């Protein structure tokens, strides 16, 4: 009857929308994982780098997202992790990445599921309407069944990706808490100090002017720095946060330090 066909048509539209929304949710999770899953660069530029990566990821198709996810984040157990970019040696550098390690067979199944996901999403968006006869109850019922079967196939993959997202969000919260703590701030501060012009000059001074026993008096280093970088020495407290050169040297944790008696005691 016309009323029955109308009800089935409305239900068809509802289930098409439901499945499309689920595909979009999976696409959104893949974008989140890829945008935040691999970032490296100078600390001072890391927010700009992350924003640029996020913009790039959001322009990708579902197929590109699935392929990049499989390449960057999925890793077979025992696979050697690629080295992070190490920077130019002049700026404090930070690198962060996530990898999901599993047995090769499990990852192969995951990759196959991602490829099937892309195909089903594209089919629903581009070809589903051509298979529907709006005047046929039988075809409408058949398509309703297909949409429910598609949803059931989506659920395991959806839940697996969602679990990765939740784990990553928890890791990000823990990382943020660590970086905000004194324990987390200290290595960042040390990296910045070690790459600073004054400390690099100090390292050169130790190499060039050390005594035969390998030690260099701090006073000698101070005189050298006064000649080479007077402005930096004059603004030691404001620029580096340390009132004396000795405290700065200790904070870098780069140098061996010992006290010895002098002619003045």
C-alpha positions in Angstrom: 0.0 0.0 0.0 1.1 3.6 -0.4 1.2 4.1 3.3 3.4 1.1 3.9 5.8 2.2 1.1 6.0 5.6 2.6 6.8 4.2 6.1 9.5 2.0 4.6 11.0 4.9 2.6 11.2 7.0 5.7 12.9 4.1 7.5 15.3 3.8 4.6 16.3 7.4 4.9 16.8 7.1 8.6 19.1 4.1 8.3 21.1 5.7 5.5 21.6 8.7 7.7 22.6 6.5 10.7 25.2 4.7 8.7 26.6 7.9 7.1 26.9 9.4 10.6 28.8 6.4 11.8 31.2 6.7 8.8 31.7 10.3 9.7 32.4 9.5 13.3 35.1 7.0 12.2 36.5 9.6 9.8 36.6 12.1 12.7 38.4 9.6 14.9 41.0 8.9 12.2 41.6 12.6 11.8 42.1 13.1 15.5 44.6 10.2 15.7 46.6 11.3 12.7 46.6 15.0 13.7 47.9 14.3 17.2 49.7 11.0 16.6 53.0 12.2 15.2 54.4 15.7 15.9 58.0 16.9 16.0 59.8 20.3 15.8 61.3 23.1 17.9 59.4 23.7 21.1 58.7 27.3 20.3 57.0 26.3 17.0 55.2 23.1 18.1 51.7 24.7 18.2 52.1 26.1 14.7 53.3 22.8 13.5 50.4 20.9 15.1 47.9 23.4 13.6 49.4 23.0 10.1 49.3 19.2 10.4 45.7 19.3 11.6 44.7 21.5 8.6 46.5 19.1 6.2 44.8 16.0 7.8 41.3 17.6 7.6 41.7 18.0 3.8 42.3 14.3 3.2 39.8 11.8 1.9 38.6 8.7 3.9 40.9 6.5 1.7 43.9 8.7 2.4 43.2 8.7 6.1 42.9 5.0 6.3 46.1 4.5 4.4 48.1 7.0 6.5 46.7 5.5 9.7 47.8 2.0 8.6 51.3 3.3 7.6 52.0 5.6 10.6 50.3 4.1 13.6 49.9 0.4 13.0 53.1 -1.6 13.5 53.8 -5.3 13.5 55.2 -6.6 16.8 59.0 -6.4 16.8 59.1 -3.9 14.0 61.9 -1.4 14.4 60.5 2.1 15.3 61.7 4.8 12.9 63.9 7.5 14.4 62.5 10.9 15.1 63.8 14.0 13.4 66.5 15.3 15.8 66.6 19.0 14.9 69.3 21.3 13.9 71.3 21.3 17.2 70.6 25.0 17.8 67.0 24.9 19.3 65.2 22.8 21.9 63.4 20.1 20.0 60.4 17.9 21.0 59.0 14.8 19.2 55.9 12.7 20.0 54.4 9.8 18.2 52.0 6.8 18.9 52.3 3.3 17.5 49.8 0.4 18.0 51.8 -2.8 18.0 50.1 -6.1 17.3 50.8 -9.5 15.6 51.1 -9.3 11.9 47.9 -11.3 11.3 45.9 -9.0 13.6 47.2 -5.9 11.8 46.5 -7.4 8.4 42.9 -8.0 9.5 42.7 -4.4 10.7 44.1 -3.0 7.4 41.6 -5.2 5.5 38.8 -3.8 7.6 39.9 -0.2 6.9 40.0 -0.9 3.1 36.5 -2.4 3.3 35.3 0.5 5.3 36.4 3.0 2.6 34.8 0.9 -0.1 31.5 0.7 1.8 31.5 4.3 2.7 32.1 5.3 -1.0 29.4 2.9 -2.2 26.9 4.3 0.2 27.6 7.9 -0.7 27.9 7.5 -4.5 26.1 4.4 -5.6 23.4 3.4 -3.1 20.7 5.6 -4.6 21.1 4.0 -8.0 20.1 0.6 -6.6 16.8 1.9 -5.0 13.5 1.9 -6.7 11.3 4.3 -4.8 8.2 2.5 -6.0 9.2 -1.0 -5.0 8.5 -2.3 -1.5 10.6 -5.4 -2.1 13.7 -3.5 -3.1 13.3 -1.0 -0.3 13.1 -3.9 2.2 16.2 -5.5 0.7 18.1 -2.3 1.0 16.9 -1.8 4.6 18.4 -5.3 5.4 21.7 -4.4 3.7 22.0 -1.2 5.7 21.5 -3.1 9.0 24.1 -5.6 7.9 26.5 -2.8 7.0 26.0 -1.3 10.5 26.9 -4.6 12.1 30.1 -4.8 10.0 31.0 -1.3 11.1 30.6 -1.9 14.9 33.8 -4.0 15.6 36.0 -1.5 13.6 34.3 1.5 15.2 34.9 0.1 18.7 38.5 -0.7 18.0 39.3 2.7 16.7 37.4 4.3 19.5 39.4 2.4 22.1 42.6 3.7 20.5 41.2 7.3 20.7 40.3 6.9 24.4 43.8 5.5 25.2 45.4 8.4 23.3 43.3 11.0 25.1 44.2 9.5 28.4 47.9 9.5 27.4 47.6 13.2 26.4 46.1 14.1 29.7 48.9 12.3 31.6 51.5 13.9 29.3 50.1 17.4 29.9 50.1 16.8 33.7 53.7 15.6 33.5 54.8 18.6 31.4 53.1 21.0 33.9 54.9 19.4 36.8 58.4 20.3 38.1 59.7 16.9 36.9 58.4 17.6 33.4 59.5 21.2 33.2 63.1 20.5 34.2 64.2 18.5 31.1 62.6 21.1 28.9 64.4 23.9 30.7 67.6 22.0 30.5 67.2 21.5 26.8 66.6 25.2 26.4 69.6 26.1 28.5 71.9 23.6 26.7 71.1 25.2 23.4 71.4 28.7 24.6 74.2 30.9 23.2 75.8 31.4 26.6 76.1 27.7 27.4 77.4 26.9 23.9 80.1 29.6 24.4 80.9 28.0 27.8 81.3 24.6 26.2 83.7 26.1 23.6 85.6 27.8 26.4 86.1 24.6 28.3 87.4 22.9 25.2 89.8 25.7 24.2 91.1 26.9 27.6 91.1 23.9 30.0 94.2 23.3 32.1 96.4 20.3 31.5 94.4 18.3 34.0 91.2 19.0 32.0 89.6 21.4 34.5 88.7 25.1 33.8 88.4 27.6 36.7 84.9 29.1 36.7 86.5 32.6 37.0 88.4 32.1 33.8 85.2 31.0 32.1 83.4 34.1 33.5 86.1 36.4 32.0 85.8 34.7 28.7 82.1 35.1 28.6 82.3 38.7 29.6 84.4 39.4 26.5 82.4 37.3 24.1 78.8 38.0 25.3 78.7 40.9 27.7 75.0 41.5 27.2 74.1 37.9 28.0 76.2 37.9 31.2 74.8 41.3 32.3 71.2 40.0 31.9 72.0 36.5 33.4 69.2 36.6 36.0 66.5 38.1 33.7 67.4 36.0 30.6 68.2 32.6 32.3 66.7 32.8 35.7 70.0 32.3 37.6 71.8 35.0 39.6 75.3 33.5 39.3 77.2 31.7 36.5 77.8 28.7 38.8 74.1 28.2 39.3 73.6 28.3 35.6 76.4 25.7 35.0 74.9 23.4 37.6 71.4 23.7 36.1 72.6 22.6 32.7 73.8 19.3 34.1 76.3 19.2 31.3 79.6 19.8 33.2 81.5 18.0 35.9 82.0 20.5 38.8 84.3 20.3 41.8 85.4 22.9 44.5 89.0 23.6 45.1 90.9 26.0 47.3 92.4 29.1 45.7 95.1 31.5 46.8 92.3 33.7 48.3 90.8 30.7 50.1 
